[in-house]
């Protein structure tokens, strides 16, 4: 992966950067070792993910220069008071960084990041994060611990809802967009926040999908699958990076010199700061690679990590480590310089109170244009999984019954990791349908969350459905069983929701399913039994209107899956970019083939899958040349036509297969994509340019390079729906 020379410096001109550097160096000269160490100590204020830490002791530590940054401060006046304590009472008056998890919106909550990735529209994600930064910064925050750019192929892992799915190409595009959205064009602008790409690295590969678990990936998998979105974030100028909880090569990521000092700060020349995840410096002791807190602090700092979030091993141990010569003061200065530089880029030295503007906060929160963007993001995130016999869209004249507790749950519409979201801000699916139809809609919860049913709840739901022309059954996962620390070994519909659906299916009323979920689910039975399934993820504050507009055809679904849906958990991992095997099924090797006896090898719904209310035809695939050399490009064009009767949006997906390589290469891997919006009968030419960087991989020579040879370029509607293929050659 070749990174450009543009880094964090892109946010300032040369003169201002020189002023910041001069101020940082003057501070470093004036600081004691203890004050330097204090800049690397991050304390939590409000209980969210660990021990609550408030009161006079914290304020005294800030005044004594023992704290450089805070997280989880939720009250604006508290933020102002603590910043004042740092600026006006500490010896050198160095302002605080104030961080917070802003994962998919602040007060205006958008669809979860995985849902946003289903739009395949990075520009829309950038707009969402611009809004999130505007709101978060207006409430006193200047740093967010997002975006999460981990690539994962295991939906049992609850945190897949925070990422962009299984493709490093799609993930890199969304990583870039989200960094741009948070950081804007000028970090010193008061409506921007410092972004933080996380978790570096390999966290998406936790074994068994179990949170905080071991990771065991090869160097090839690390380089090709897990690192590209981080490299894209660095290239886009992300200001901070967060360590992962997991081990890499059995060394905790926080203390991994090969990851942090070797790749991130060495190969990539990352100029920003590296922050631990919650207490991950200290957790080296639990991993068994550090014998005590002193060794944990030494290993983390020596590896190149900078800020210690919450564990306080650095503030307790690092000064003595430096005095004893176990850590050089040059390494300490490098870490502190990075922290101070970021504070300078944010404009905190000029105005440390720039983020405490009550009027701006009042104007920013839930502004009308913010809600409009949230509704647009929700609509574009929806994926129509099934639509047999054109069951959707529905007719507004029909009598509709709404079934399912999730239809009336504002809290679950917000999704996991939406701390500042408020249920009273949410328009639920039930409310959205009633507003759209301008009438009361019969409703029965059918189950209690997460999915418990009784004979009485089923009877009430069946009665409501029997009196309707169509039943909209809202099923899936509540938010609290997705996200961090929410791994599931079985990812089917929770509880007895299937029993409810079976009872509804026995009525004469047609049933359509609306699926709310934070991860891909194993829903083979649902796919076989319900003819229309609309996946709406956890759609955010405007989910209800967006669902109503889509069910009744005012909006046409155009989302495509960013992550494969398995038939069952036994298939996991299942993804579009898996390797070929020497015993593929169906090639005459009788029963001795790589296959299951009970399910296909392919997923239930493949990466890139998404139906529509219209149809798109791809024709006339052409390539500009059948061979090209390094330094040149190949252009490929396909004609896309809307052959249906309504306007629609499609995602044209380009895949590539390296036919022979020094290492076995995936059967297909995404190389590019483009969305098109077409009226009925309208067509457009969609073009991709491919160069050697698009064909590069981690070769047997252990370098990132493209090898000469033949390649197949494929275009299609999804990874399992390839329309046409062209072959070309990369010359020496």
C-alpha positions as CSV (number, residue, x, y, z in Angstrom):
1,X,0.0,0.0,0.0
2,X,1.6,3.2,-1.2
3,X,0.6,6.2,0.9
4,X,0.7,9.8,-0.4
5,X,2.7,12.5,1.3
6,X,-0.4,14.3,2.4
7,X,-1.0,13.6,6.1
8,X,-2.3,15.6,9.0
9,X,-0.6,18.7,7.7
10,X,-3.2,19.1,4.9
11,X,-5.4,20.9,7.5
12,X,-3.1,23.9,7.9
13,X,-1.0,26.1,5.8
14,X,2.8,26.2,6.2
15,X,2.9,29.4,8.3
16,X,0.4,28.1,10.8
17,X,2.0,24.8,11.0
18,X,5.3,26.5,11.7
19,X,3.7,28.5,14.5
20,X,2.2,25.3,16.0
21,X,5.5,23.5,15.8
22,X,7.3,26.4,17.5
23,X,4.8,26.5,20.3
24,X,4.9,22.8,20.8
25,X,8.7,22.8,21.1
26,X,8.7,25.7,23.5
27,X,6.2,23.8,25.7
28,X,8.3,20.6,25.6
29,X,11.4,22.6,26.7
30,X,9.5,24.0,29.7
31,X,7.8,20.7,30.8
32,X,8.9,18.5,33.6
33,X,8.9,14.7,33.0
34,X,5.8,14.4,35.1
35,X,4.0,17.1,33.0
36,X,5.0,15.3,29.9
37,X,3.6,12.0,31.2
38,X,0.4,13.8,32.2
39,X,-0.3,14.6,28.6
40,X,-0.4,10.9,27.9
41,X,-2.9,10.2,30.6
42,X,-6.6,10.0,29.6
43,X,-9.2,9.9,32.3
44,X,-12.9,9.0,32.1
45,X,-15.5,11.2,33.7
46,X,-18.9,9.6,33.2
47,X,-19.6,5.9,33.5
48,X,-20.2,4.2,30.2
49,X,-17.6,1.5,29.7
50,X,-15.7,1.4,33.0
51,X,-15.2,2.9,36.4
52,X,-16.8,6.4,37.0
53,X,-14.1,9.0,37.8
54,X,-15.5,12.3,38.9
55,X,-15.0,14.8,41.7
56,X,-12.3,16.8,43.4
57,X,-9.6,14.3,42.9
58,X,-9.9,14.5,39.1
59,X,-10.0,18.3,39.1
60,X,-6.9,18.3,41.3
61,X,-5.1,16.0,38.9
62,X,-6.0,18.3,36.0
63,X,-4.7,21.3,37.9
64,X,-1.5,19.5,38.7
65,X,-0.9,18.7,35.0
66,X,-1.5,15.0,35.4
67,X,-4.3,14.7,32.8
68,X,-4.0,15.5,29.1
69,X,-7.4,14.3,27.8
70,X,-10.8,13.3,29.0
71,X,-13.5,11.1,27.7
72,X,-17.2,10.5,28.5
73,X,-17.9,14.0,29.8
74,X,-21.6,14.5,29.1
75,X,-22.4,17.9,30.6
76,X,-21.4,21.1,28.8
77,X,-20.8,23.0,32.0
78,X,-18.6,20.2,33.4
79,X,-16.5,20.3,30.2
80,X,-16.1,24.0,30.5
81,X,-15.2,23.8,34.2
82,X,-12.6,21.1,33.6
83,X,-11.1,22.9,30.6
84,X,-10.8,26.0,32.7
85,X,-9.1,24.1,35.4
86,X,-6.5,22.9,32.9
87,X,-6.0,26.2,31.2
88,X,-6.1,28.6,34.1
89,X,-4.8,26.5,37.1
90,X,-2.2,24.1,35.7
91,X,1.4,25.5,35.5
92,X,1.6,25.6,31.7
93,X,-2.1,26.0,30.9
94,X,-2.2,23.3,28.3
95,X,-5.8,22.6,27.2
96,X,-7.5,19.2,27.3
97,X,-8.6,17.0,24.5
98,X,-12.2,16.0,25.2
99,X,-13.3,12.8,23.5
100,X,-16.5,10.9,23.0
101,X,-17.8,7.9,21.0
102,X,-19.8,9.5,18.2
103,X,-20.4,6.3,16.2
104,X,-23.5,7.0,14.0
105,X,-24.6,10.5,14.8
106,X,-24.7,12.5,18.0
107,X,-28.2,13.8,18.9
108,X,-29.3,13.2,15.3
109,X,-28.8,9.4,15.1
110,X,-28.3,7.9,11.7
111,X,-28.5,4.3,10.7
112,X,-25.7,2.2,12.2
113,X,-22.4,2.3,10.2
114,X,-23.1,-1.2,8.7
115,X,-26.5,0.1,7.6
116,X,-24.9,3.2,6.0
117,X,-22.4,0.9,4.2
118,X,-25.4,-0.8,2.6
119,X,-26.0,2.4,0.7
120,X,-22.7,2.0,-1.0
121,X,-22.7,5.8,-1.0
122,X,-19.6,7.1,0.9
123,X,-20.6,10.7,0.1
124,X,-23.7,10.3,2.1
125,X,-21.7,8.9,5.0
126,X,-19.4,11.9,4.8
127,X,-22.5,14.2,5.1
128,X,-23.7,12.2,8.1
129,X,-20.4,12.5,9.9
130,X,-20.2,16.2,9.0
131,X,-23.5,16.6,10.9
132,X,-22.3,14.4,13.7
133,X,-19.2,16.6,14.1
134,X,-21.3,19.8,14.0
135,X,-23.5,18.5,16.8
136,X,-20.7,16.9,18.9
137,X,-18.4,19.9,18.7
138,X,-21.3,22.2,19.6
139,X,-21.7,20.1,22.8
140,X,-18.1,20.6,23.8
141,X,-16.3,17.6,22.2
142,X,-13.2,17.9,20.0
143,X,-12.3,14.3,19.5
144,X,-14.4,11.2,18.5
145,X,-13.3,7.6,18.8
146,X,-14.6,6.8,15.3
147,X,-14.6,5.6,12.6
148,X,-14.3,1.9,13.3
149,X,-12.7,0.5,10.1
150,X,-12.2,-3.1,11.1
151,X,-13.0,-5.6,8.3
152,X,-14.9,-8.6,9.5
153,X,-16.4,-11.7,7.9
154,X,-18.0,-13.0,11.2
155,X,-21.5,-11.7,12.0
156,X,-21.4,-13.3,15.4
157,X,-19.2,-10.4,16.4
158,X,-21.5,-7.7,17.7
159,X,-19.3,-4.9,16.6
160,X,-19.8,-5.6,12.9
161,X,-22.6,-3.0,13.3
162,X,-19.9,-0.3,13.8
163,X,-18.0,-1.1,10.5
164,X,-18.5,-1.4,6.8
165,X,-18.6,-5.1,6.4
166,X,-16.4,-7.7,4.7
167,X,-14.6,-5.8,1.9
168,X,-11.4,-3.9,2.4
169,X,-12.3,-1.9,-0.8
170,X,-15.7,-0.8,0.4
171,X,-14.4,-0.4,3.9
172,X,-11.6,1.9,2.7
173,X,-14.0,4.1,0.8
174,X,-16.2,4.5,3.9
175,X,-13.1,5.1,6.1
176,X,-12.0,7.9,3.9
177,X,-15.5,9.5,3.8
178,X,-16.0,9.3,7.5
179,X,-12.6,10.8,8.3
180,X,-13.4,13.7,5.9
181,X,-16.8,14.2,7.5
182,X,-15.5,14.4,11.0
183,X,-12.4,16.5,10.3
184,X,-13.7,18.7,7.5
185,X,-11.2,20.9,5.6
186,X,-9.8,22.8,8.6
187,X,-9.4,21.1,12.0
188,X,-9.3,24.5,13.7
189,X,-12.9,25.2,12.6
190,X,-15.1,25.0,15.7
191,X,-17.5,22.5,13.9
192,X,-14.9,19.8,13.3
193,X,-13.7,17.0,15.6
194,X,-10.5,14.9,15.5
195,X,-11.3,11.5,14.0
196,X,-9.8,8.2,15.3
197,X,-9.6,5.1,13.1
198,X,-9.9,2.0,15.2
199,X,-9.0,-0.8,16.1
200,X,-5.5,-1.2,15.0
201,X,-5.3,-4.0,13.9
202,X,-7.1,-7.2,13.1
203,X,-9.9,-6.9,15.6
204,X,-12.5,-7.9,13.1
205,X,-11.0,-11.4,13.1
206,X,-11.6,-12.3,16.7
207,X,-12.0,-16.1,17.0
208,X,-15.5,-17.3,17.1
209,X,-16.8,-13.8,16.8
210,X,-16.3,-13.4,20.5
211,X,-15.6,-9.9,21.8
212,X,-12.1,-9.3,23.2
213,X,-11.0,-12.7,22.0
214,X,-7.8,-13.9,20.4
215,X,-6.9,-13.0,16.8
216,X,-4.8,-15.4,14.7
217,X,-4.3,-14.0,11.2
218,X,-1.4,-14.5,8.8
219,X,0.7,-11.6,7.6
220,X,-1.0,-12.0,4.2
221,X,-4.5,-11.7,5.7
222,X,-3.4,-8.8,7.8
223,X,-1.9,-6.9,4.9
224,X,-4.6,-7.7,2.3
225,X,-7.8,-7.7,4.4
226,X,-7.4,-5.8,7.6
227,X,-4.9,-3.0,7.0
228,X,-6.2,-1.3,3.8
229,X,-8.9,0.7,5.5
230,X,-6.4,1.9,8.1
231,X,-4.0,2.9,5.4
232,X,-6.8,4.8,3.6
233,X,-7.6,6.6,6.9
234,X,-4.0,7.6,7.3
235,X,-3.8,8.8,3.7
236,X,-7.0,10.8,4.3
237,X,-5.3,12.6,7.2
238,X,-6.9,11.0,10.2
239,X,-5.5,12.6,13.3
240,X,-5.5,9.6,15.7
241,X,-5.5,5.9,15.7
242,X,-6.8,3.5,18.4
243,X,-5.1,0.3,19.5
244,X,-7.0,-3.0,19.3
245,X,-7.8,-5.2,22.3
246,X,-6.6,-8.3,20.6
247,X,-3.2,-9.9,20.2
248,X,-1.3,-10.0,16.9
249,X,1.2,-12.9,16.7
250,X,0.3,-13.4,20.4
251,X,1.5,-9.9,21.3
252,X,-1.2,-7.4,22.5
253,X,-1.7,-4.8,19.8
254,X,-1.1,-2.0,22.3
255,X,2.4,-3.4,22.9
256,X,3.1,-4.6,19.4
257,X,6.2,-2.9,18.0
258,X,5.7,-4.5,14.6
259,X,2.2,-3.0,14.3
260,X,2.6,0.4,15.9
261,X,6.2,1.5,15.4
262,X,6.8,-0.8,12.5
263,X,3.8,-0.5,10.2
264,X,1.9,2.6,11.4
265,X,4.6,5.0,12.4
266,X,7.4,3.4,10.3
267,X,6.2,2.2,6.9
268,X,3.2,4.6,6.8
269,X,4.9,7.5,8.6
270,X,1.8,8.3,10.5
271,X,2.1,11.7,12.2
272,X,-0.9,11.6,14.5
273,X,-1.3,10.1,17.9
274,X,-2.1,6.6,19.0
275,X,-4.5,6.0,21.9
276,X,-5.2,2.8,23.7
277,X,-8.6,1.3,23.8
278,X,-10.2,1.2,27.3
279,X,-7.4,0.0,29.7
280,X,-5.7,-2.0,26.9
281,X,-2.2,-1.0,28.2
282,X,-3.0,-2.6,31.5
283,X,-4.6,-5.6,29.9
284,X,-1.2,-6.8,28.7
285,X,-1.0,-8.2,32.2
286,X,-4.1,-10.3,31.7
287,X,-2.7,-11.4,28.3
288,X,0.4,-12.7,30.1
289,X,2.9,-10.5,28.2
290,X,3.6,-8.1,31.1
291,X,4.3,-9.1,34.6
292,X,3.1,-5.9,36.3
293,X,1.9,-2.3,35.6
294,X,5.4,-1.0,35.1
295,X,6.2,-3.5,32.4
296,X,2.8,-2.9,30.8
297,X,3.5,0.8,30.6
298,X,7.0,0.3,29.2
299,X,6.0,-2.1,26.5
300,X,3.1,0.1,25.3
301,X,5.2,3.2,25.1
302,X,8.2,1.4,23.6
303,X,5.9,-0.1,20.9
304,X,4.9,3.4,19.8
305,X,1.5,3.8,21.5
306,X,1.0,7.3,23.0
307,X,-2.1,7.9,25.2
308,X,-3.2,5.6,27.9
309,X,-7.0,5.5,28.1
310,X,-8.2,4.8,31.6
311,X,-5.7,2.3,33.0
312,X,-3.3,4.9,34.4
313,X,-0.3,2.6,34.2
314,X,1.5,5.4,32.2
315,X,0.9,8.2,34.7
316,X,1.9,5.9,37.6
317,X,5.0,4.3,36.0
318,X,6.4,6.2,33.0
319,X,8.3,9.0,34.8
320,X,10.3,6.5,36.8
321,X,10.9,4.4,33.7
322,X,12.4,7.5,32.0
323,X,14.5,8.4,35.0
324,X,15.8,4.8,35.2
325,X,16.6,4.8,31.5
326,X,14.2,2.0,30.6
327,X,12.3,4.4,28.3
328,X,14.2,7.2,26.6
329,X,13.1,10.8,27.0
330,X,13.2,11.1,23.2
331,X,10.4,8.5,23.0
332,X,8.4,10.3,25.6
333,X,8.9,13.6,23.8
334,X,7.8,12.1,20.5
335,X,4.5,10.9,22.1
336,X,3.9,14.2,23.8
337,X,4.8,16.2,20.7
338,X,2.1,14.3,18.8
339,X,-0.5,15.1,21.5
340,X,0.4,18.8,21.6
341,X,0.5,19.1,17.9
342,X,-3.1,17.8,17.6
343,X,-4.2,20.3,20.2
344,X,-2.6,23.0,18.1
345,X,-4.2,21.8,14.9
346,X,-7.6,21.9,16.7
347,X,-7.0,25.5,17.6
348,X,-7.1,24.9,21.3
349,X,-4.0,27.0,22.1
350,X,-5.7,30.0,20.5
351,X,-9.1,29.4,22.1
352,X,-9.5,26.5,24.4
353,X,-13.2,27.4,25.0
354,X,-14.1,27.4,21.3
355,X,-16.4,24.3,21.8
356,X,-18.5,25.7,24.6
357,X,-21.1,27.7,22.8
358,X,-24.6,27.2,24.1
359,X,-26.3,29.1,21.3
360,X,-24.5,27.0,18.7
361,X,-25.5,23.9,20.5
362,X,-29.1,25.0,20.6
363,X,-29.0,25.7,16.8
364,X,-27.2,22.5,15.9
365,X,-29.0,19.7,17.7
366,X,-31.6,17.9,15.6
367,X,-31.8,20.8,13.0
368,X,-34.3,20.2,10.3
369,X,-31.7,19.6,7.7
370,X,-30.0,17.1,9.9
371,X,-33.2,15.1,10.2
372,X,-33.7,15.3,6.5
373,X,-30.2,13.8,5.9
374,X,-30.9,11.1,8.5
375,X,-34.1,10.1,6.6
376,X,-32.2,10.0,3.3
377,X,-29.5,7.9,4.9
378,X,-32.1,5.5,6.2
379,X,-33.8,5.1,2.8
380,X,-30.5,4.5,1.0
381,X,-29.5,1.9,3.6
382,X,-32.5,-0.4,3.2
383,X,-31.8,-3.7,1.4
384,X,-34.7,-5.5,-0.2
385,X,-33.7,-9.1,0.4
386,X,-36.7,-10.8,-1.1
387,X,-39.7,-9.6,-3.2
388,X,-41.4,-12.7,-4.7
389,X,-44.4,-11.9,-7.0
390,X,-43.7,-8.2,-6.5
391,X,-45.4,-8.3,-3.1
392,X,-43.8,-4.9,-2.4
393,X,-44.6,-2.0,-2.7
394,X,-47.9,-2.0,-0.9
395,X,-51.0,-0.2,-1.9
396,X,-51.9,2.7,0.5
397,X,-55.5,1.8,0.1
398,X,-55.0,-1.6,1.7
399,X,-55.8,-2.1,5.4
400,X,-52.4,-2.7,7.0
401,X,-51.7,-4.3,10.4
402,X,-48.4,-3.8,12.1
403,X,-47.0,-6.7,14.1
404,X,-43.9,-6.8,16.2
405,X,-42.6,-5.0,19.3
406,X,-39.7,-3.6,17.4
407,X,-42.1,-1.6,15.3
408,X,-43.0,0.5,18.3
409,X,-39.6,0.6,20.0
410,X,-37.9,4.0,19.7
411,X,-34.9,2.9,21.7
412,X,-34.2,0.0,19.4
413,X,-34.5,2.2,16.3
414,X,-31.6,4.2,17.6
415,X,-29.3,1.1,17.6
416,X,-26.3,0.3,19.7
417,X,-23.7,2.8,20.6
418,X,-25.9,5.9,20.2
419,X,-25.3,7.5,23.6
420,X,-26.7,11.0,23.0
421,X,-29.7,9.6,21.0
422,X,-33.0,10.1,22.8
423,X,-36.0,7.8,22.3
424,X,-38.3,10.9,22.3
425,X,-36.5,12.1,19.1
426,X,-37.3,8.9,17.2
427,X,-40.2,8.4,14.8
428,X,-40.9,4.7,15.1
429,X,-42.0,2.4,12.3
430,X,-45.5,2.3,13.7
431,X,-45.6,6.1,13.9
432,X,-44.1,6.4,10.5
433,X,-46.8,4.2,8.9
434,X,-49.6,6.0,10.7
435,X,-48.3,9.4,9.6
436,X,-47.8,8.2,6.0
437,X,-51.3,6.7,5.8
438,X,-52.9,9.4,7.8
439,X,-54.9,7.0,9.9
440,X,-54.5,4.7,12.9
441,X,-53.0,1.4,12.0
442,X,-53.9,-1.8,13.9
443,X,-50.9,-2.9,16.0
444,X,-50.0,-5.9,18.1
445,X,-46.5,-6.4,19.6
446,X,-46.7,-10.2,19.1
447,X,-43.6,-10.7,21.3
448,X,-41.8,-9.0,24.1
449,X,-38.1,-8.1,23.5
450,X,-35.9,-9.8,22.6
451,X,-38.5,-12.2,21.2
452,X,-40.5,-14.0,23.9
453,X,-44.1,-14.9,22.9
454,X,-47.1,-16.3,24.7
455,X,-50.2,-17.9,23.5
456,X,-52.1,-14.6,24.2
457,X,-49.6,-12.4,22.4
458,X,-49.8,-14.7,19.3
459,X,-53.5,-14.7,19.4
460,X,-53.7,-10.9,19.6
461,X,-51.3,-10.6,16.7
462,X,-53.2,-13.2,14.6
463,X,-56.5,-11.4,15.2
464,X,-55.0,-8.1,14.0
465,X,-53.5,-9.7,10.9
466,X,-56.7,-11.6,10.0
467,X,-58.7,-8.4,9.8
468,X,-56.1,-6.7,7.5
469,X,-55.3,-6.9,3.8
470,X,-51.6,-7.2,4.6
471,X,-49.6,-7.7,7.8
472,X,-46.2,-5.9,8.2
473,X,-44.2,-8.0,10.6
474,X,-41.3,-6.2,12.2
475,X,-38.8,-8.7,13.5
476,X,-35.1,-8.9,14.3
477,X,-32.7,-7.9,17.0
478,X,-33.1,-5.3,19.7
479,X,-30.2,-2.9,19.9
480,X,-28.9,-4.2,23.2
481,X,-27.9,-7.6,21.8
482,X,-25.7,-5.9,19.1
483,X,-22.6,-3.8,19.4
484,X,-19.6,-4.1,21.8
485,X,-19.7,-7.1,24.1
486,X,-22.8,-8.4,22.3
487,X,-21.5,-11.5,20.5
488,X,-24.0,-14.2,19.7
489,X,-23.2,-17.9,18.9
490,X,-26.5,-18.2,17.2
491,X,-27.6,-15.4,14.9
492,X,-31.1,-16.4,13.9
493,X,-34.2,-14.4,15.0
494,X,-34.1,-14.0,18.8
495,X,-36.5,-15.9,21.0
496,X,-39.7,-17.3,19.5
497,X,-40.2,-14.7,16.7
498,X,-40.3,-17.6,14.2
499,X,-43.3,-19.0,16.1
500,X,-45.1,-15.7,15.7
501,X,-44.3,-15.6,12.0
502,X,-45.5,-19.2,11.5
503,X,-48.8,-18.3,13.2
504,X,-49.2,-15.2,10.9
505,X,-48.4,-17.4,7.9
506,X,-51.4,-19.6,8.7
507,X,-53.8,-16.7,8.2
508,X,-55.1,-15.8,4.8
509,X,-53.4,-12.4,5.1
510,X,-50.2,-11.8,3.1
511,X,-47.2,-11.1,5.3
512,X,-44.2,-9.0,4.5
513,X,-41.3,-8.8,6.9
514,X,-39.3,-5.8,8.0
515,X,-36.0,-6.9,9.5
516,X,-34.3,-4.7,12.1
517,X,-30.8,-5.9,12.9
518,X,-27.3,-4.9,13.7
519,X,-25.6,-7.8,11.9
520,X,-26.3,-10.3,9.1
521,X,-28.7,-12.9,10.5
522,X,-29.1,-16.6,9.7
523,X,-32.7,-16.4,8.4
524,X,-33.0,-19.4,6.0
525,X,-36.5,-20.2,7.3
526,X,-37.6,-16.6,6.9
527,X,-36.3,-16.4,3.4
528,X,-38.2,-19.6,2.4
529,X,-41.5,-18.7,4.2
530,X,-42.0,-14.9,3.7
531,X,-42.0,-13.7,0.1
532,X,-41.0,-10.1,0.9
533,X,-38.2,-9.1,3.3
534,X,-36.9,-5.5,3.7
535,X,-33.8,-5.2,5.8
536,X,-33.8,-1.7,7.5
537,X,-31.0,-2.4,10.1
538,X,-31.4,0.0,13.1
539,X,-32.4,3.0,11.1
540,X,-32.0,6.0,13.5
541,X,-34.3,8.9,14.4
542,X,-36.0,9.0,10.9
543,X,-36.4,5.3,10.4
544,X,-40.2,5.3,10.7
545,X,-40.9,7.7,7.8
546,X,-38.2,6.1,5.7
547,X,-39.7,2.6,6.2
548,X,-43.2,3.8,5.3
549,X,-42.0,5.6,2.2
550,X,-40.2,2.5,1.1
551,X,-43.0,0.0,1.8
552,X,-45.5,2.0,-0.1
553,X,-43.2,2.8,-3.1
554,X,-42.6,6.5,-2.6
555,X,-39.0,5.5,-2.2
556,X,-37.5,2.6,-4.1
557,X,-35.0,0.4,-2.2
558,X,-31.5,0.6,-3.6
559,X,-29.3,-0.7,-0.8
560,X,-26.9,-3.7,-1.3
561,X,-25.4,-5.9,1.4
562,X,-22.0,-4.9,2.6
563,X,-21.7,-8.3,4.3
564,X,-22.9,-11.8,3.4
565,X,-25.8,-13.4,5.2
566,X,-25.0,-17.1,6.0
567,X,-27.5,-20.0,5.9
568,X,-26.4,-20.9,9.4
569,X,-23.6,-20.3,11.8
570,X,-21.7,-23.3,10.6
571,X,-20.8,-21.6,7.3
572,X,-19.0,-18.7,9.1
573,X,-16.8,-17.2,7.8
574,X,-18.5,-16.9,4.4
575,X,-17.5,-14.0,2.2
576,X,-17.2,-13.0,-1.5
577,X,-13.4,-13.0,-1.4
578,X,-12.6,-16.5,-0.2
579,X,-9.9,-18.6,-1.8
580,X,-10.4,-21.4,-4.3
581,X,-9.8,-25.0,-3.2
582,X,-8.1,-27.9,-4.9
583,X,-11.4,-29.9,-4.5
584,X,-14.2,-27.6,-5.7
585,X,-17.7,-29.1,-5.7
586,X,-19.2,-30.1,-9.0
587,X,-15.9,-30.9,-10.9
588,X,-16.1,-34.6,-11.0
589,X,-14.3,-35.5,-7.8
590,X,-17.4,-37.5,-6.6
591,X,-18.1,-36.9,-2.9
592,X,-14.5,-35.9,-2.0
593,X,-15.1,-32.1,-2.6
594,X,-15.0,-29.1,-0.4
595,X,-18.6,-28.8,0.5
596,X,-21.2,-29.2,3.2
597,X,-23.8,-32.0,3.3
598,X,-26.6,-29.8,4.6
599,X,-26.2,-26.3,3.1
600,X,-24.6,-24.8,-0.1
601,X,-21.1,-23.3,0.0
602,X,-22.5,-20.0,-1.1
603,X,-24.2,-17.6,1.4
604,X,-27.9,-17.3,1.7
605,X,-27.6,-13.7,0.5
606,X,-24.3,-12.8,-1.1
607,X,-22.2,-9.7,-0.6
608,X,-23.6,-7.0,-2.8
609,X,-27.1,-8.5,-3.0
610,X,-30.1,-6.1,-3.2
611,X,-33.4,-6.3,-5.0
612,X,-35.4,-3.3,-6.3
613,X,-38.9,-2.4,-7.4
614,X,-37.4,-2.1,-10.9
615,X,-34.9,-4.0,-13.0
616,X,-31.5,-3.1,-14.4
617,X,-29.9,-4.6,-17.4
618,X,-26.1,-4.6,-18.0
619,X,-24.9,-4.8,-21.6
620,X,-21.9,-4.0,-23.8
621,X,-19.0,-4.5,-21.5
622,X,-15.9,-3.2,-23.2
623,X,-12.3,-2.7,-22.1
624,X,-10.0,-0.1,-23.5
625,X,-7.2,-2.6,-24.0
626,X,-6.6,-6.3,-23.4
627,X,-3.1,-5.6,-21.9
628,X,-1.4,-2.8,-20.1
629,X,1.9,-2.1,-18.3
630,X,2.7,-0.7,-14.9
631,X,2.1,3.0,-14.9
632,X,-0.7,2.6,-17.4
633,X,-4.5,2.1,-16.8
634,X,-7.2,0.0,-18.2
635,X,-10.7,1.5,-18.7
636,X,-13.8,-0.7,-18.7
637,X,-17.3,0.5,-19.5
638,X,-20.7,-1.2,-19.2
639,X,-24.1,0.2,-20.2
640,X,-26.7,0.1,-17.5
641,X,-30.4,0.4,-18.4
642,X,-33.5,0.7,-16.1
643,X,-35.8,-1.8,-17.8
644,X,-38.6,-1.5,-15.3
645,X,-41.5,0.9,-14.8
646,X,-40.2,3.1,-11.9
647,X,-37.1,5.1,-11.3
648,X,-34.5,3.4,-9.2
649,X,-30.9,3.3,-7.9
650,X,-28.5,0.5,-8.6
651,X,-24.9,-0.3,-7.5
652,X,-22.7,-1.4,-10.3
653,X,-20.1,-3.7,-8.8
654,X,-16.7,-4.5,-10.4
655,X,-14.7,-7.6,-9.3
656,X,-11.4,-8.9,-10.3
657,X,-9.7,-12.3,-10.2
658,X,-5.9,-12.8,-10.5
659,X,-5.8,-16.1,-12.4
660,X,-2.2,-17.1,-11.3
661,X,-0.2,-15.6,-8.5
662,X,2.7,-16.4,-6.2
663,X,0.1,-16.9,-3.6
664,X,-3.4,-18.3,-4.1
665,X,-5.7,-15.5,-5.0
666,X,-9.4,-15.0,-4.1
667,X,-12.0,-16.2,-6.6
668,X,-13.2,-12.7,-6.8
669,X,-12.6,-9.5,-4.9
670,X,-14.3,-6.1,-5.1
671,X,-12.2,-3.6,-7.0
672,X,-14.6,-0.8,-7.5
673,X,-18.2,0.3,-7.5
674,X,-20.5,3.1,-8.7
675,X,-24.1,4.0,-8.0
676,X,-26.5,5.1,-10.7
677,X,-30.0,6.5,-10.5
678,X,-32.1,6.0,-13.6
679,X,-35.6,6.8,-14.8
680,X,-37.6,4.0,-16.5
681,X,-36.0,3.4,-19.9
682,X,-33.0,5.5,-19.2
683,X,-29.5,4.2,-19.6
684,X,-26.0,5.3,-18.6
685,X,-22.5,4.2,-19.2
686,X,-20.5,3.3,-16.1
687,X,-16.8,3.3,-16.3
688,X,-14.0,2.0,-14.1
689,X,-10.3,2.6,-14.4
690,X,-8.0,-0.1,-13.2
691,X,-4.3,0.3,-12.6
692,X,-1.6,-1.8,-11.0
693,X,-2.4,-0.6,-7.5
694,X,-5.9,-2.2,-7.9
695,X,-4.2,-5.5,-8.6
696,X,-1.6,-5.5,-5.9
697,X,-1.5,-7.9,-3.0
698,X,1.0,-9.3,-0.4
699,X,3.2,-11.4,-2.6
700,X,5.3,-14.4,-1.8
701,X,8.2,-12.0,-1.8
702,X,6.5,-10.3,1.2
703,X,5.9,-7.0,-0.6
704,X,2.9,-5.1,-1.7
705,X,2.9,-5.5,-5.5
706,X,1.0,-6.4,-8.6
707,X,2.3,-9.4,-10.4
708,X,2.3,-9.7,-14.2
709,X,-0.2,-12.1,-15.7
710,X,-3.9,-12.6,-16.7
711,X,-6.8,-11.2,-14.8
712,X,-10.6,-11.5,-15.1
713,X,-12.6,-8.3,-14.7
714,X,-16.2,-9.0,-13.8
715,X,-19.2,-6.7,-13.5
716,X,-22.5,-7.6,-11.9
717,X,-25.4,-6.8,-9.5
718,X,-23.8,-8.8,-6.6
719,X,-20.9,-11.1,-5.9
720,X,-23.1,-14.1,-6.9
721,X,-24.8,-12.3,-9.9
722,X,-22.0,-11.6,-12.3
723,X,-23.3,-10.4,-15.7
724,X,-20.2,-10.3,-17.9
725,X,-16.4,-10.9,-17.7
726,X,-13.5,-9.5,-19.7
727,X,-10.0,-10.8,-19.6
728,X,-6.8,-8.7,-19.7
729,X,-3.1,-9.0,-19.0
730,X,-0.8,-6.9,-16.9
731,X,2.6,-6.9,-18.6
732,X,6.0,-6.8,-17.1
